[in-house]
């Protein structure tokens, strides 16, 4: 393989890598949806009701 073909292949690879980095910045992972957690607490629960 001659030097010129190797240089062209290297340049093409760098251009593709640069293009991928520049255009890939718009893609972001979706934010995680927080789960709905409901905690129900009694107001005046005595020890007899807990055990």
PDBQT receptor file of N, H, CA, C and O in Angstrom, charges set to zero:
ATOM      1  N   UNK A   1       0.848  -1.164   0.000  1.00  0.00    +0.000 N 
ATOM      2  CA  UNK A   1       0.000   0.000   0.000  1.00  0.00    +0.000 C 
ATOM      3  C   UNK A   1       0.898   1.234   0.000  1.00  0.00    +0.000 C 
ATOM      4  O   UNK A   1       1.835   1.342   0.791  1.00  0.00    +0.000 OA
ATOM      5  N   UNK A   2       0.598   2.135  -0.882  1.00  0.00    +0.000 N 
ATOM      6  H   UNK A   2      -0.162   2.047  -1.525  1.00  0.00    +0.000 HD
ATOM      7  CA  UNK A   2       1.453   3.317  -0.960  1.00  0.00    +0.000 C 
ATOM      8  C   UNK A   2       1.064   4.358   0.094  1.00  0.00    +0.000 C 
ATOM      9  O   UNK A   2       0.018   4.266   0.735  1.00  0.00    +0.000 OA
ATOM     10  N   UNK A   3       1.920   5.320   0.242  1.00  0.00    +0.000 N 
ATOM     11  H   UNK A   3       2.770   5.395  -0.279  1.00  0.00    +0.000 HD
ATOM     12  CA  UNK A   3       1.771   6.315   1.305  1.00  0.00    +0.000 C 
ATOM     13  C   UNK A   3       0.537   7.198   1.091  1.00  0.00    +0.000 C 
ATOM     14  O   UNK A   3      -0.132   7.587   2.049  1.00  0.00    +0.000 OA
ATOM     15  N   UNK A   4       0.246   7.508  -0.171  1.00  0.00    +0.000 N 
ATOM     16  H   UNK A   4       0.788   7.192  -0.949  1.00  0.00    +0.000 HD
ATOM     17  CA  UNK A   4      -0.888   8.385  -0.462  1.00  0.00    +0.000 C 
ATOM     18  C   UNK A   4      -2.224   7.714  -0.131  1.00  0.00    +0.000 C 
ATOM     19  O   UNK A   4      -3.111   8.357   0.429  1.00  0.00    +0.000 OA
ATOM     20  N   UNK A   5      -2.376   6.450  -0.465  1.00  0.00    +0.000 N 
ATOM     21  H   UNK A   5      -1.655   5.928  -0.920  1.00  0.00    +0.000 HD
ATOM     22  CA  UNK A   5      -3.612   5.730  -0.160  1.00  0.00    +0.000 C 
ATOM     23  C   UNK A   5      -3.800   5.609   1.351  1.00  0.00    +0.000 C 
ATOM     24  O   UNK A   5      -4.917   5.729   1.855  1.00  0.00    +0.000 OA
ATOM     25  N   UNK A   6      -2.705   5.370   2.066  1.00  0.00    +0.000 N 
ATOM     26  H   UNK A   6      -1.799   5.273   1.656  1.00  0.00    +0.000 HD
ATOM     27  CA  UNK A   6      -2.778   5.267   3.517  1.00  0.00    +0.000 C 
ATOM     28  C   UNK A   6      -3.202   6.606   4.134  1.00  0.00    +0.000 C 
ATOM     29  O   UNK A   6      -3.988   6.633   5.080  1.00  0.00    +0.000 OA
ATOM     30  N   UNK A   7      -2.676   7.722   3.594  1.00  0.00    +0.000 N 
ATOM     31  H   UNK A   7      -2.036   7.700   2.826  1.00  0.00    +0.000 HD
ATOM     32  CA  UNK A   7      -3.023   9.042   4.104  1.00  0.00    +0.000 C 
ATOM     33  C   UNK A   7      -4.489   9.357   3.822  1.00  0.00    +0.000 C 
ATOM     34  O   UNK A   7      -5.168   9.934   4.671  1.00  0.00    +0.000 OA
ATOM     35  N   UNK A   8      -4.986   8.988   2.648  1.00  0.00    +0.000 N 
ATOM     36  H   UNK A   8      -4.435   8.520   1.957  1.00  0.00    +0.000 HD
ATOM     37  CA  UNK A   8      -6.394   9.223   2.309  1.00  0.00    +0.000 C 
ATOM     38  C   UNK A   8      -7.313   8.412   3.216  1.00  0.00    +0.000 C 
ATOM     39  O   UNK A   8      -8.351   8.901   3.660  1.00  0.00    +0.000 OA
ATOM     40  N   UNK A   9      -6.921   7.173   3.484  1.00  0.00    +0.000 N 
ATOM     41  H   UNK A   9      -6.078   6.776   3.122  1.00  0.00    +0.000 HD
ATOM     42  CA  UNK A   9      -7.719   6.316   4.359  1.00  0.00    +0.000 C 
ATOM     43  C   UNK A   9      -7.748   6.884   5.780  1.00  0.00    +0.000 C 
ATOM     44  O   UNK A   9      -8.786   6.860   6.442  1.00  0.00    +0.000 OA
ATOM     45  N   UNK A  10      -6.616   7.388   6.239  1.00  0.00    +0.000 N 
ATOM     46  H   UNK A  10      -5.773   7.408   5.701  1.00  0.00    +0.000 HD
ATOM     47  CA  UNK A  10      -6.534   7.987   7.574  1.00  0.00    +0.000 C 
ATOM     48  C   UNK A  10      -7.388   9.257   7.641  1.00  0.00    +0.000 C 
ATOM     49  O   UNK A  10      -8.094   9.476   8.625  1.00  0.00    +0.000 OA
ATOM     50  N   UNK A  11      -7.328  10.076   6.622  1.00  0.00    +0.000 N 
ATOM     51  H   UNK A  11      -6.754   9.899   5.823  1.00  0.00    +0.000 HD
ATOM     52  CA  UNK A  11      -8.116  11.305   6.578  1.00  0.00    +0.000 C 
ATOM     53  C   UNK A  11      -9.612  10.988   6.548  1.00  0.00    +0.000 C 
ATOM     54  O   UNK A  11     -10.400  11.638   7.234  1.00  0.00    +0.000 OA
ATOM     55  N   UNK A  12      -9.998   9.999   5.760  1.00  0.00    +0.000 N 
ATOM     56  H   UNK A  12      -9.358   9.470   5.203  1.00  0.00    +0.000 HD
ATOM     57  CA  UNK A  12     -11.408   9.615   5.693  1.00  0.00    +0.000 C 
ATOM     58  C   UNK A  12     -11.892   9.109   7.053  1.00  0.00    +0.000 C 
ATOM     59  O   UNK A  12     -13.009   9.415   7.469  1.00  0.00    +0.000 OA
ATOM     60  N   UNK A  13     -11.063   8.343   7.733  1.00  0.00    +0.000 N 
ATOM     61  H   UNK A  13     -10.156   8.094   7.395  1.00  0.00    +0.000 HD
ATOM     62  CA  UNK A  13     -11.427   7.855   9.061  1.00  0.00    +0.000 C 
ATOM     63  C   UNK A  13     -11.597   8.986  10.058  1.00  0.00    +0.000 C 
ATOM     64  O   UNK A  13     -12.523   8.977  10.869  1.00  0.00    +0.000 OA
ATOM     65  N   UNK A  14     -10.703   9.954   9.993  1.00  0.00    +0.000 N 
ATOM     66  H   UNK A  14      -9.951   9.961   9.333  1.00  0.00    +0.000 HD
ATOM     67  CA  UNK A  14     -10.801  11.102  10.899  1.00  0.00    +0.000 C 
ATOM     68  C   UNK A  14     -12.039  11.940  10.603  1.00  0.00    +0.000 C 
ATOM     69  O   UNK A  14     -12.697  12.426  11.523  1.00  0.00    +0.000 OA
ATOM     70  N   UNK A  15     -12.359  12.109   9.321  1.00  0.00    +0.000 N 
ATOM     71  H   UNK A  15     -11.825  11.714   8.573  1.00  0.00    +0.000 HD
ATOM     72  CA  UNK A  15     -13.557  12.866   8.967  1.00  0.00    +0.000 C 
ATOM     73  C   UNK A  15     -14.821  12.158   9.448  1.00  0.00    +0.000 C 
ATOM     74  O   UNK A  15     -15.738  12.802   9.956  1.00  0.00    +0.000 OA
ATOM     75  N   UNK A  16     -14.872  10.843   9.290  1.00  0.00    +0.000 N 
ATOM     76  H   UNK A  16     -14.127  10.320   8.877  1.00  0.00    +0.000 HD
ATOM     77  CA  UNK A  16     -16.031  10.091   9.762  1.00  0.00    +0.000 C 
ATOM     78  C   UNK A  16     -16.159  10.162  11.279  1.00  0.00    +0.000 C 
ATOM     79  O   UNK A  16     -17.263  10.298  11.806  1.00  0.00    +0.000 OA
ATOM     80  N   UNK A  17     -15.041  10.070  11.974  1.00  0.00    +0.000 N 
ATOM     81  H   UNK A  17     -14.144   9.959  11.546  1.00  0.00    +0.000 HD
ATOM     82  CA  UNK A  17     -15.060  10.159  13.429  1.00  0.00    +0.000 C 
ATOM     83  C   UNK A  17     -15.515  11.549  13.879  1.00  0.00    +0.000 C 
ATOM     84  O   UNK A  17     -16.308  11.671  14.812  1.00  0.00    +0.000 OA
ATOM     85  N   UNK A  18     -15.018  12.585  13.222  1.00  0.00    +0.000 N 
ATOM     86  H   UNK A  18     -14.373  12.485  12.464  1.00  0.00    +0.000 HD
ATOM     87  CA  UNK A  18     -15.428  13.951  13.554  1.00  0.00    +0.000 C 
ATOM     88  C   UNK A  18     -16.912  14.151  13.294  1.00  0.00    +0.000 C 
ATOM     89  O   UNK A  18     -17.606  14.770  14.100  1.00  0.00    +0.000 OA
ATOM     90  N   UNK A  19     -17.402  13.635  12.182  1.00  0.00    +0.000 N 
ATOM     91  H   UNK A  19     -16.839  13.131  11.527  1.00  0.00    +0.000 HD
ATOM     92  CA  UNK A  19     -18.826  13.742  11.856  1.00  0.00    +0.000 C 
ATOM     93  C   UNK A  19     -19.675  13.026  12.900  1.00  0.00    +0.000 C 
ATOM     94  O   UNK A  19     -20.704  13.545  13.333  1.00  0.00    +0.000 OA
ATOM     95  N   UNK A  20     -19.243  11.840  13.300  1.00  0.00    +0.000 N 
ATOM     96  H   UNK A  20     -18.407  11.418  12.948  1.00  0.00    +0.000 HD
ATOM     97  CA  UNK A  20     -20.002  11.073  14.294  1.00  0.00    +0.000 C 
ATOM     98  C   UNK A  20     -20.051  11.801  15.631  1.00  0.00    +0.000 C 
ATOM     99  O   UNK A  20     -21.085  11.803  16.299  1.00  0.00    +0.000 OA
ATOM    100  N   UNK A  21     -18.950  12.413  16.021  1.00  0.00    +0.000 N 
ATOM    101  H   UNK A  21     -18.110  12.411  15.478  1.00  0.00    +0.000 HD
ATOM    102  CA  UNK A  21     -18.914  13.141  17.293  1.00  0.00    +0.000 C 
ATOM    103  C   UNK A  21     -19.772  14.399  17.215  1.00  0.00    +0.000 C 
ATOM    104  O   UNK A  21     -20.489  14.720  18.163  1.00  0.00    +0.000 OA
ATOM    105  N   UNK A  22     -19.705  15.105  16.106  1.00  0.00    +0.000 N 
ATOM    106  H   UNK A  22     -19.122  14.845  15.337  1.00  0.00    +0.000 HD
ATOM    107  CA  UNK A  22     -20.446  16.360  15.971  1.00  0.00    +0.000 C 
ATOM    108  C   UNK A  22     -21.955  16.121  15.889  1.00  0.00    +0.000 C 
ATOM    109  O   UNK A  22     -22.723  16.883  16.476  1.00  0.00    +0.000 OA
ATOM    110  N   UNK A  23     -22.391  15.100  15.187  1.00  0.00    +0.000 N 
ATOM    111  H   UNK A  23     -21.767  14.481  14.710  1.00  0.00    +0.000 HD
ATOM    112  CA  UNK A  23     -23.823  14.858  15.035  1.00  0.00    +0.000 C 
ATOM    113  C   UNK A  23     -24.389  14.033  16.174  1.00  0.00    +0.000 C 
ATOM    114  O   UNK A  23     -25.594  14.081  16.420  1.00  0.00    +0.000 OA
ATOM    115  N   UNK A  24     -23.568  13.286  16.867  1.00  0.00    +0.000 N 
ATOM    116  H   UNK A  24     -22.589  13.247  16.667  1.00  0.00    +0.000 HD
ATOM    117  CA  UNK A  24     -24.056  12.447  17.961  1.00  0.00    +0.000 C 
ATOM    118  C   UNK A  24     -24.325  13.215  19.231  1.00  0.00    +0.000 C 
ATOM    119  O   UNK A  24     -24.893  12.649  20.166  1.00  0.00    +0.000 OA
ATOM    120  N   UNK A  25     -23.946  14.475  19.312  1.00  0.00    +0.000 N 
ATOM    121  H   UNK A  25     -23.485  14.934  18.553  1.00  0.00    +0.000 HD
ATOM    122  CA  UNK A  25     -24.160  15.258  20.517  1.00  0.00    +0.000 C 
ATOM    123  C   UNK A  25     -25.623  15.565  20.778  1.00  0.00    +0.000 C 
ATOM    124  O   UNK A  25     -25.992  15.882  21.909  1.00  0.00    +0.000 OA
ATOM    125  N   UNK A  26     -26.466  15.479  19.755  1.00  0.00    +0.000 N 
ATOM    126  H   UNK A  26     -26.167  15.222  18.836  1.00  0.00    +0.000 HD
ATOM    127  CA  UNK A  26     -27.881  15.769  19.930  1.00  0.00    +0.000 C 
ATOM    128  C   UNK A  26     -28.653  14.642  20.578  1.00  0.00    +0.000 C 
ATOM    129  O   UNK A  26     -29.774  14.847  21.041  1.00  0.00    +0.000 OA
ATOM    130  N   UNK A  27     -28.077  13.464  20.618  1.00  0.00    +0.000 N 
ATOM    131  H   UNK A  27     -27.166  13.297  20.241  1.00  0.00    +0.000 HD
ATOM    132  CA  UNK A  27     -28.770  12.329  21.199  1.00  0.00    +0.000 C 
ATOM    133  C   UNK A  27     -28.467  12.266  22.685  1.00  0.00    +0.000 C 
ATOM    134  O   UNK A  27     -27.305  12.258  23.093  1.00  0.00    +0.000 OA
ATOM    135  N   UNK A  28     -29.502  12.221  23.479  1.00  0.00    +0.000 N 
ATOM    136  H   UNK A  28     -30.446  12.227  23.148  1.00  0.00    +0.000 HD
ATOM    137  CA  UNK A  28     -29.337  12.138  24.927  1.00  0.00    +0.000 C 
ATOM    138  C   UNK A  28     -30.187  10.997  25.453  1.00  0.00    +0.000 C 
ATOM    139  O   UNK A  28     -31.217  10.647  24.877  1.00  0.00    +0.000 OA
ATOM    140  N   UNK A  29     -29.743  10.436  26.533  1.00  0.00    +0.000 N 
ATOM    141  H   UNK A  29     -28.906  10.720  27.001  1.00  0.00    +0.000 HD
ATOM    142  CA  UNK A  29     -30.526   9.385  27.176  1.00  0.00    +0.000 C 
ATOM    143  C   UNK A  29     -31.770  10.006  27.799  1.00  0.00    +0.000 C 
ATOM    144  O   UNK A  29     -31.750  11.148  28.258  1.00  0.00    +0.000 OA
ATOM    145  N   UNK A  30     -32.833   9.246  27.807  1.00  0.00    +0.000 N 
ATOM    146  H   UNK A  30     -32.850   8.318  27.434  1.00  0.00    +0.000 HD
ATOM    147  CA  UNK A  30     -34.054   9.746  28.417  1.00  0.00    +0.000 C 
ATOM    148  C   UNK A  30     -33.883   9.821  29.925  1.00  0.00    +0.000 C 
ATOM    149  O   UNK A  30     -33.232   8.976  30.539  1.00  0.00    +0.000 OA
ATOM    150  N   UNK A  31     -34.473  10.838  30.497  1.00  0.00    +0.000 N 
ATOM    151  H   UNK A  31     -35.002  11.525  29.998  1.00  0.00    +0.000 HD
ATOM    152  CA  UNK A  31     -34.404  10.976  31.943  1.00  0.00    +0.000 C 
ATOM    153  C   UNK A  31     -35.282   9.908  32.589  1.00  0.00    +0.000 C 
ATOM    154  O   UNK A  31     -36.360   9.580  32.093  1.00  0.00    +0.000 OA
ATOM    155  N   UNK A  32     -34.798   9.382  33.695  1.00  0.00    +0.000 N 
ATOM    156  H   UNK A  32     -33.922   9.648  34.098  1.00  0.00    +0.000 HD
ATOM    157  CA  UNK A  32     -35.549   8.354  34.402  1.00  0.00    +0.000 C 
ATOM    158  C   UNK A  32     -36.805   8.971  35.013  1.00  0.00    +0.000 C 
ATOM    159  O   UNK A  32     -36.769  10.058  35.588  1.00  0.00    +0.000 OA
ATOM    160  N   UNK A  33     -37.901   8.256  34.874  1.00  0.00    +0.000 N 
ATOM    161  H   UNK A  33     -37.930   7.372  34.406  1.00  0.00    +0.000 HD
ATOM    162  CA  UNK A  33     -39.160   8.714  35.443  1.00  0.00    +0.000 C 
ATOM    163  C   UNK A  33     -39.185   8.309  36.912  1.00  0.00    +0.000 C 
ATOM    164  O   UNK A  33     -38.984   7.142  37.248  1.00  0.00    +0.000 OA
ATOM    165  N   UNK A  34     -39.432   9.276  37.773  1.00  0.00    +0.000 N 
ATOM    166  H   UNK A  34     -39.596  10.224  37.499  1.00  0.00    +0.000 HD
ATOM    167  CA  UNK A  34     -39.475   8.985  39.198  1.00  0.00    +0.000 C 
ATOM    168  C   UNK A  34     -40.757   8.208  39.510  1.00  0.00    +0.000 C 
ATOM    169  O   UNK A  34     -41.832   8.571  39.034  1.00  0.00    +0.000 OA
ATOM    170  N   UNK A  35     -40.646   7.141  40.308  1.00  0.00    +0.000 N 
ATOM    171  H   UNK A  35     -39.773   6.846  40.695  1.00  0.00    +0.000 HD
ATOM    172  CA  UNK A  35     -41.841   6.359  40.638  1.00  0.00    +0.000 C 
ATOM    173  C   UNK A  35     -42.746   7.123  41.608  1.00  0.00    +0.000 C 
ATOM    174  O   UNK A  35     -42.277   7.906  42.434  1.00  0.00    +0.000 OA
ATOM    175  N   UNK A  36     -44.029   6.880  41.489  1.00  0.00    +0.000 N 
ATOM    176  H   UNK A  36     -44.410   6.244  40.818  1.00  0.00    +0.000 HD
ATOM    177  CA  UNK A  36     -44.988   7.474  42.418  1.00  0.00    +0.000 C 
ATOM    178  C   UNK A  36     -45.068   6.581  43.648  1.00  0.00    +0.000 C 
ATOM    179  O   UNK A  36     -45.538   5.446  43.567  1.00  0.00    +0.000 OA
ATOM    180  N   UNK A  37     -44.614   7.088  44.774  1.00  0.00    +0.000 N 
ATOM    181  H   UNK A  37     -44.233   8.010  44.839  1.00  0.00    +0.000 HD
ATOM    182  CA  UNK A  37     -44.630   6.331  46.022  1.00  0.00    +0.000 C 
ATOM    183  C   UNK A  37     -45.583   7.029  46.979  1.00  0.00    +0.000 C 
ATOM    184  O   UNK A  37     -45.451   8.224  47.245  1.00  0.00    +0.000 OA
ATOM    185  N   UNK A  38     -46.545   6.271  47.492  1.00  0.00    +0.000 N 
ATOM    186  H   UNK A  38     -46.653   5.300  47.276  1.00  0.00    +0.000 HD
ATOM    187  CA  UNK A  38     -47.530   6.807  48.412  1.00  0.00    +0.000 C 
ATOM    188  C   UNK A  38     -47.359   6.119  49.752  1.00  0.00    +0.000 C 
ATOM    189  O   UNK A  38     -47.420   4.892  49.833  1.00  0.00    +0.000 OA
ATOM    190  N   UNK A  39     -47.144   6.892  50.802  1.00  0.00    +0.000 N 
ATOM    191  H   UNK A  39     -47.094   7.889  50.736  1.00  0.00    +0.000 HD
ATOM    192  CA  UNK A  39     -47.002   6.359  52.153  1.00  0.00    +0.000 C 
ATOM    193  C   UNK A  39     -48.181   6.863  52.964  1.00  0.00    +0.000 C 
ATOM    194  O   UNK A  39     -48.399   8.069  53.079  1.00  0.00    +0.000 OA
ATOM    195  N   UNK A  40     -48.945   5.926  53.529  1.00  0.00    +0.000 N 
ATOM    196  H   UNK A  40     -48.768   4.946  53.436  1.00  0.00    +0.000 HD
ATOM    197  CA  UNK A  40     -50.101   6.288  54.345  1.00  0.00    +0.000 C 
ATOM    198  C   UNK A  40     -49.746   6.014  55.799  1.00  0.00    +0.000 C 
ATOM    199  O   UNK A  40     -49.430   4.884  56.170  1.00  0.00    +0.000 OA
ATOM    200  N   UNK A  41     -49.801   7.050  56.612  1.00  0.00    +0.000 N 
ATOM    201  H   UNK A  41     -50.058   7.968  56.311  1.00  0.00    +0.000 HD
ATOM    202  CA  UNK A  41     -49.488   6.932  58.036  1.00  0.00    +0.000 C 
ATOM    203  C   UNK A  41     -50.756   7.220  58.838  1.00  0.00    +0.000 C 
ATOM    204  O   UNK A  41     -51.523   8.127  58.516  1.00  0.00    +0.000 OA
ATOM    205  N   UNK A  42     -50.956   6.428  59.886  1.00  0.00    +0.000 N 
ATOM    206  H   UNK A  42     -50.333   5.692  60.148  1.00  0.00    +0.000 HD
ATOM    207  CA  UNK A  42     -52.079   6.683  60.792  1.00  0.00    +0.000 C 
ATOM    208  C   UNK A  42     -51.726   7.795  61.761  1.00  0.00    +0.000 C 
ATOM    209  O   UNK A  42     -50.555   8.001  62.082  1.00  0.00    +0.000 OA
ATOM    210  N   UNK A  43     -52.729   8.506  62.222  1.00  0.00    +0.000 N 
ATOM    211  H   UNK A  43     -53.680   8.339  61.961  1.00  0.00    +0.000 HD
ATOM    212  CA  UNK A  43     -52.488   9.644  63.103  1.00  0.00    +0.000 C 
ATOM    213  C   UNK A  43     -52.272   9.213  64.554  1.00  0.00    +0.000 C 
ATOM    214  O   UNK A  43     -51.344   9.695  65.204  1.00  0.00    +0.000 OA
ATOM    215  N   UNK A  44     -53.096   8.331  65.064  1.00  0.00    +0.000 N 
ATOM    216  H   UNK A  44     -53.850   7.939  64.537  1.00  0.00    +0.000 HD
ATOM    217  CA  UNK A  44     -53.002   7.963  66.478  1.00  0.00    +0.000 C 
ATOM    218  C   UNK A  44     -53.116   6.447  66.607  1.00  0.00    +0.000 C 
ATOM    219  O   UNK A  44     -54.130   5.931  67.076  1.00  0.00    +0.000 OA
ATOM    220  N   UNK A  45     -52.076   5.743  66.191  1.00  0.00    +0.000 N 
ATOM    221  H   UNK A  45     -51.251   6.162  65.810  1.00  0.00    +0.000 HD
ATOM    222  CA  UNK A  45     -52.062   4.284  66.275  1.00  0.00    +0.000 C 
ATOM    223  C   UNK A  45     -51.343   3.895  67.554  1.00  0.00    +0.000 C 
ATOM    224  O   UNK A  45     -50.201   4.298  67.776  1.00  0.00    +0.000 OA
ATOM    225  N   UNK A  46     -52.001   3.121  68.388  1.00  0.00    +0.000 N 
ATOM    226  H   UNK A  46     -52.929   2.793  68.208  1.00  0.00    +0.000 HD
ATOM    227  CA  UNK A  46     -51.384   2.653  69.624  1.00  0.00    +0.000 C 
ATOM    228  C   UNK A  46     -50.622   1.363  69.381  1.00  0.00    +0.000 C 
ATOM    229  O   UNK A  46     -50.691   0.790  68.294  1.00  0.00    +0.000 OA
ATOM    230  N   UNK A  47     -49.892   0.905  70.397  1.00  0.00    +0.000 N 
ATOM    231  H   UNK A  47     -49.836   1.371  71.280  1.00  0.00    +0.000 HD
ATOM    232  CA  UNK A  47     -49.107  -0.316  70.277  1.00  0.00    +0.000 C 
ATOM    233  C   UNK A  47     -50.004  -1.537  70.086  1.00  0.00    +0.000 C 
ATOM    234  O   UNK A  47     -49.564  -2.527  69.502  1.00  0.00    +0.000 OA
ATOM    235  N   UNK A  48     -51.223  -1.495  70.554  1.00  0.00    +0.000 N 
ATOM    236  H   UNK A  48     -51.580  -0.691  71.029  1.00  0.00    +0.000 HD
ATOM    237  CA  UNK A  48     -52.125  -2.642  70.394  1.00  0.00    +0.000 C 
ATOM    238  C   UNK A  48     -52.467  -2.868  68.922  1.00  0.00    +0.000 C 
ATOM    239  O   UNK A  48     -52.673  -4.008  68.504  1.00  0.00    +0.000 OA
ATOM    240  N   UNK A  49     -52.527  -1.812  68.145  1.00  0.00    +0.000 N 
ATOM    241  H   UNK A  49     -52.360  -0.886  68.484  1.00  0.00    +0.000 HD
ATOM    242  CA  UNK A  49     -52.874  -1.928  66.731  1.00  0.00    +0.000 C 
ATOM    243  C   UNK A  49     -51.672  -2.310  65.868  1.00  0.00    +0.000 C 
ATOM    244  O   UNK A  49     -51.847  -2.827  64.764  1.00  0.00    +0.000 OA
ATOM    245  N   UNK A  50     -50.452  -2.063  66.357  1.00  0.00    +0.000 N 
ATOM    246  H   UNK A  50     -50.310  -1.643  67.254  1.00  0.00    +0.000 HD
ATOM    247  CA  UNK A  50     -49.257  -2.336  65.567  1.00  0.00    +0.000 C 
ATOM    248  C   UNK A  50     -48.890  -3.809  65.641  1.00  0.00    +0.000 C 
ATOM    249  O   UNK A  50     -48.549  -4.406  64.620  1.00  0.00    +0.000 OA
ATOM    250  N   UNK A  51     -48.952  -4.411  66.828  1.00  0.00    +0.000 N 
ATOM    251  H   UNK A  51     -49.229  -3.926  67.658  1.00  0.00    +0.000 HD
ATOM    252  CA  UNK A  51     -48.521  -5.809  67.023  1.00  0.00    +0.000 C 
ATOM    253  C   UNK A  51     -49.591  -6.795  66.676  1.00  0.00    +0.000 C 
ATOM    254  O   UNK A  51     -49.378  -8.002  66.788  1.00  0.00    +0.000 OA
TER     255      UNK A  51
